Amino acid sequence: MDPAGATVRSADQHVVHVYDKSGTLVRGVAAYLAVALLHGEAALVVASAAHRDALDVALDQRGPAVDELRARGQYVALDAEALLKHLVPDGRLDPHAFGALIGTEVEDLAGRGGGLSVYGELVALLWRRGQAAAAVQVEDLWNDLAGSHRFRLYCGYDSAAFDREGTPAQAARVLTAHSDVRCS
């Protein structure tokens, strides 16, 4: 662990992308996932409807046919907004719900062998809503989950919301929870 309390991971294992434009995020995530999918890994996407749809198009353009990947169980996309209703039902994060909903999916996909890459924006949605403390907790839950299941994780934060919400200490905590920080 580093002095801020974050688990230090190898490069590219837990990436954070602070982005200015949604298209930049989608291109980055699509490249990240396409490499994994083309090498036989599974992919889990936990994103808003707009980002899920854009990722499907971007992945289809890169070669892996999303419909075929879904049919094989190699690609799973979950609605981040719907999950947040279960994870933060009363304004407070429920870590047990995270384990039941996200942990179970990660366990299933990682347990198939061949690797797992994940894109998640639960944290970004929480941050944007002014729930920075819950976002930091979710980052910690992801890192805890990585302690028991092998996977790579890519997180995205909108730079405008990242600058506007949360405290400088919370922003620093988010950045140090990751093995790689990308800005565009």
C-alpha positions as CSV (number, residue, x, y, z in Angstrom):
1,M,0.0,0.0,0.0
2,D,1.1,3.5,-0.6
3,P,0.9,6.3,2.1
4,A,-2.5,7.4,0.9
5,G,-3.9,3.9,1.6
6,A,-4.3,2.8,-2.0
7,T,-3.1,-0.6,-3.2
8,V,-0.5,-0.1,-5.8
9,R,-1.1,-2.3,-8.9
10,S,0.9,-3.0,-12.0
11,A,0.5,-0.7,-14.9
12,D,-2.6,-1.2,-17.0
13,Q,-4.3,-3.3,-14.3
14,H,-6.5,-0.4,-12.9
15,V,-6.6,2.5,-15.3
16,V,-8.4,5.8,-14.8
17,H,-9.1,8.0,-17.8
18,V,-10.1,11.6,-17.0
19,Y,-11.6,12.8,-20.3
20,D,-12.9,16.1,-21.8
21,K,-15.0,14.5,-24.5
22,S,-17.1,11.4,-24.4
23,G,-15.8,10.3,-27.9
24,T,-12.3,10.3,-26.5
25,L,-13.4,8.1,-23.7
26,V,-15.2,5.7,-26.0
27,R,-12.2,5.4,-28.3
28,G,-9.9,4.7,-25.3
29,V,-12.2,2.1,-23.8
30,A,-12.9,0.4,-27.2
31,A,-9.1,0.1,-27.8
32,Y,-8.6,-1.3,-24.3
33,L,-11.4,-3.9,-24.6
34,A,-10.8,-4.8,-28.3
35,V,-7.3,-6.0,-27.6
36,A,-8.6,-8.1,-24.7
37,L,-11.5,-9.5,-26.7
38,L,-9.3,-10.3,-29.7
39,H,-7.0,-12.3,-27.4
40,G,-9.9,-14.4,-26.1
41,E,-10.6,-12.5,-22.9
42,A,-14.0,-11.8,-21.6
43,A,-15.2,-8.2,-21.2
44,L,-17.6,-6.6,-18.7
45,V,-18.9,-3.2,-19.4
46,V,-20.8,-1.3,-16.6
47,A,-21.8,2.0,-18.2
48,S,-24.6,4.4,-19.1
49,A,-26.8,3.5,-22.0
50,A,-25.1,6.1,-24.2
51,H,-21.7,4.8,-23.5
52,R,-22.8,1.2,-23.9
53,D,-24.3,1.9,-27.3
54,A,-21.2,3.9,-28.4
55,L,-18.9,1.1,-27.3
56,D,-20.9,-1.5,-29.2
57,V,-20.5,0.5,-32.4
58,A,-16.8,1.2,-31.7
59,L,-16.0,-2.4,-31.0
60,D,-18.0,-3.6,-34.1
61,Q,-15.8,-1.2,-36.2
62,R,-12.6,-2.7,-34.6
63,G,-13.4,-6.2,-35.5
64,P,-14.9,-8.1,-32.7
65,A,-18.7,-8.5,-33.5
66,V,-20.4,-7.6,-30.3
67,D,-23.5,-9.7,-31.0
68,E,-21.3,-12.8,-31.5
69,L,-19.3,-12.0,-28.3
70,R,-22.6,-11.7,-26.4
71,A,-23.9,-14.9,-27.7
72,R,-20.7,-16.7,-26.6
73,G,-20.9,-15.1,-23.2
74,Q,-17.6,-13.3,-23.8
75,Y,-19.1,-9.8,-23.6
76,V,-21.5,-8.6,-20.9
77,A,-22.8,-5.0,-20.7
78,L,-24.7,-3.8,-17.6
79,D,-26.6,-0.6,-17.0
80,A,-24.7,1.5,-14.5
81,E,-27.7,3.7,-13.7
82,A,-29.9,0.7,-12.9
83,L,-27.1,-0.8,-10.8
84,L,-26.7,2.4,-8.8
85,K,-30.4,2.1,-7.7
86,H,-29.4,-1.1,-5.9
87,L,-25.9,-0.1,-4.8
88,V,-26.9,3.3,-3.3
89,P,-30.6,2.8,-2.5
90,D,-30.8,5.4,0.3
91,G,-27.9,7.7,-0.5
92,R,-25.4,5.4,1.1
93,L,-23.3,2.7,-0.7
94,D,-24.2,-0.9,0.1
95,P,-20.9,-2.9,-0.2
96,H,-22.9,-6.2,0.1
97,A,-25.0,-5.2,-2.9
98,F,-21.7,-4.5,-4.8
99,G,-20.5,-7.9,-4.1
100,A,-23.7,-9.6,-5.0
101,L,-24.2,-7.7,-8.3
102,I,-20.8,-6.8,-9.5
103,G,-18.7,-9.4,-7.6
104,T,-20.8,-12.3,-8.9
105,E,-20.5,-11.1,-12.5
106,V,-16.8,-10.7,-12.2
107,E,-16.4,-14.1,-10.5
108,D,-18.4,-15.8,-13.3
109,L,-16.5,-14.1,-16.1
110,A,-13.1,-14.4,-14.5
111,G,-13.7,-18.0,-13.6
112,R,-14.1,-19.0,-17.2
113,G,-10.3,-18.6,-17.8
114,G,-8.7,-16.6,-20.6
115,G,-8.7,-13.3,-18.7
116,L,-11.2,-10.5,-18.0
117,S,-11.2,-6.8,-18.8
118,V,-13.7,-4.5,-17.3
119,Y,-14.9,-0.9,-18.1
120,G,-16.8,0.7,-15.3
121,E,-18.4,4.1,-14.8
122,L,-20.3,3.6,-11.6
123,V,-17.6,5.8,-10.0
124,A,-18.0,8.6,-12.5
125,L,-21.8,8.7,-12.1
126,L,-21.5,8.9,-8.4
127,W,-18.9,11.6,-8.6
128,R,-21.0,13.6,-11.0
129,R,-23.9,13.4,-8.6
130,G,-21.8,14.9,-5.8
131,Q,-21.3,11.5,-4.1
132,A,-17.5,11.6,-4.2
133,A,-17.1,9.7,-1.0
134,A,-19.2,6.8,-2.4
135,A,-17.1,6.9,-5.6
136,V,-13.9,6.5,-3.6
137,Q,-15.6,3.6,-1.7
138,V,-16.5,1.9,-5.0
139,E,-12.9,2.3,-6.2
140,D,-11.8,0.5,-3.0
141,L,-14.4,-2.2,-3.6
142,W,-13.0,-2.8,-7.1
143,N,-9.5,-3.0,-5.8
144,D,-10.7,-5.5,-3.1
145,L,-12.4,-7.5,-5.7
146,A,-9.2,-7.6,-7.7
147,G,-7.5,-9.2,-4.7
148,S,-9.7,-12.3,-5.1
149,H,-10.3,-12.3,-8.9
150,R,-7.9,-11.6,-11.7
151,F,-9.1,-8.8,-14.0
152,R,-8.1,-5.5,-15.5
153,L,-10.2,-2.4,-14.9
154,Y,-10.6,0.8,-16.8
155,C,-12.5,3.7,-15.2
156,G,-13.6,6.9,-16.8
157,Y,-14.3,10.3,-15.2
158,D,-15.6,13.4,-17.0
159,S,-13.0,16.1,-16.3
160,A,-15.6,18.9,-15.8
161,A,-17.3,16.9,-13.1
162,F,-14.0,15.7,-11.6
163,D,-12.8,19.4,-11.3
164,R,-16.2,20.5,-9.9
165,E,-17.2,17.8,-7.4
166,G,-15.4,16.3,-4.5
167,T,-12.5,17.6,-2.4
168,P,-8.9,17.7,-3.5
169,A,-8.2,14.9,-1.1
170,Q,-10.9,12.8,-2.6
171,A,-9.6,13.5,-6.1
172,A,-6.1,12.5,-5.0
173,R,-7.5,9.3,-3.5
174,V,-9.2,8.4,-6.7
175,L,-6.0,9.0,-8.7
176,T,-3.9,7.0,-6.3
177,A,-6.3,4.1,-6.4
178,H,-5.2,3.4,-10.0
179,S,-2.1,2.0,-11.5
180,D,-2.3,4.3,-14.6
181,V,-3.7,7.7,-15.1
182,R,-4.7,8.9,-18.5
183,C,-6.0,12.4,-19.4
184,S,-7.4,13.6,-22.7
